């Protein structure tokens, strides 16, 4: 459901849930809290997520609050329906959105 890697000094959290909805949001948050996230920039790769609802968005906000980052976290790989949900809920103001991980990792933190 959630893997962590390092790339160019950035922690990359990859979500492989398919759907980030009420059925998996609690397990997703628990899986995240079990990880040891080093200090520094964070990128959330959502390439594997095809659907998100308000519970999934809430889980992402909980993660951002838990991380206490000085900069907006990056998020990439948003499928069209997920990107629409981010725009409608103005989550695009919470995250720096990139088309893919390579672009995000090549862009300085915002």
C-alpha positions as CSV (number, residue, x, y, z in Angstrom):
1,X,0.0,0.0,0.0
2,X,2.8,2.4,0.9
3,X,6.5,2.2,0.1
4,X,9.3,4.7,0.9
5,X,12.5,5.3,-1.1
6,X,15.1,8.1,-1.3
7,X,15.9,10.0,-4.4
8,X,18.1,13.1,-4.7
9,X,17.8,13.8,-1.0
10,X,14.0,13.6,-1.2
11,X,11.8,11.0,0.6
12,X,9.4,9.5,-2.0
13,X,6.3,7.9,-0.6
14,X,4.6,5.7,-3.2
15,X,1.0,4.9,-2.7
16,X,-0.1,1.6,-4.4
17,X,-3.6,1.5,-3.1
18,X,-5.5,1.8,-6.4
19,X,-8.3,3.5,-4.4
20,X,-7.7,5.9,-1.5
21,X,-11.1,5.9,0.0
22,X,-13.0,5.3,3.3
23,X,-12.3,1.6,3.0
24,X,-8.5,2.0,3.1
25,X,-7.9,5.5,4.6
26,X,-7.4,4.3,8.2
27,X,-5.0,1.5,7.2
28,X,-3.2,4.0,4.9
29,X,-2.7,6.4,7.8
30,X,-1.5,3.6,10.1
31,X,0.9,2.3,7.5
32,X,2.3,5.8,7.1
33,X,2.7,6.4,10.9
34,X,4.6,3.1,11.1
35,X,7.3,4.5,8.7
36,X,10.4,6.4,9.8
37,X,10.5,9.4,7.6
38,X,13.8,11.3,7.6
39,X,13.8,15.1,7.7
40,X,13.8,16.9,4.4
41,X,11.7,17.2,1.3
42,X,8.8,14.8,0.7
43,X,7.3,13.7,-2.5
44,X,4.1,11.6,-2.6
45,X,3.8,9.5,-5.8
46,X,0.1,8.7,-6.5
47,X,0.6,7.2,-9.9
48,X,-1.0,4.0,-8.6
49,X,-4.1,5.8,-7.3
50,X,-7.1,5.9,-9.7
51,X,-9.7,7.1,-7.2
52,X,-9.7,9.3,-4.1
53,X,-12.6,10.5,-1.9
54,X,-12.9,12.8,1.1
55,X,-11.5,10.1,3.5
56,X,-8.4,9.7,1.3
57,X,-8.0,13.5,1.1
58,X,-8.3,13.7,4.9
59,X,-5.6,11.0,5.3
60,X,-3.3,13.0,3.1
61,X,-3.9,16.1,5.2
62,X,-3.2,14.1,8.3
63,X,0.1,13.0,6.9
64,X,1.1,16.6,5.9
65,X,0.3,17.8,9.4
66,X,2.3,14.9,11.0
67,X,5.4,15.7,8.9
68,X,5.5,19.3,9.9
69,X,7.3,20.3,6.7
70,X,8.8,23.8,6.2
71,X,7.8,23.7,2.5
72,X,4.7,22.3,0.7
73,X,5.1,18.6,0.0
74,X,5.2,17.6,-3.6
75,X,2.7,15.2,-5.1
76,X,2.9,13.6,-8.5
77,X,1.3,11.1,-10.9
78,X,-2.3,12.3,-10.3
79,X,-4.7,10.4,-12.6
80,X,-7.3,12.7,-14.2
81,X,-10.1,11.9,-11.8
82,X,-7.8,12.4,-8.8
83,X,-6.4,15.6,-10.2
84,X,-10.0,16.9,-10.7
85,X,-10.8,16.1,-7.0
86,X,-7.6,18.0,-6.0
87,X,-8.7,21.0,-8.0
88,X,-12.3,21.0,-6.7
89,X,-11.2,20.8,-3.1
90,X,-8.3,23.2,-3.6
91,X,-5.8,20.6,-2.4
92,X,-3.7,22.0,-5.2
93,X,-2.9,24.8,-2.8
94,X,-1.7,22.5,-0.1
95,X,0.6,20.4,-2.4
96,X,3.1,21.3,-5.1
97,X,1.7,19.2,-8.0
98,X,4.0,17.7,-10.6
99,X,3.1,15.4,-13.6
100,X,5.6,12.7,-12.6
101,X,8.4,11.9,-10.1
102,X,11.2,12.8,-12.5
103,X,9.9,16.3,-12.9
104,X,9.3,16.7,-9.2
105,X,12.7,15.5,-8.3
106,X,14.3,17.9,-10.8
107,X,12.4,20.9,-9.5
108,X,13.7,22.8,-6.4
109,X,11.4,22.8,-3.3
110,X,8.7,25.4,-3.3
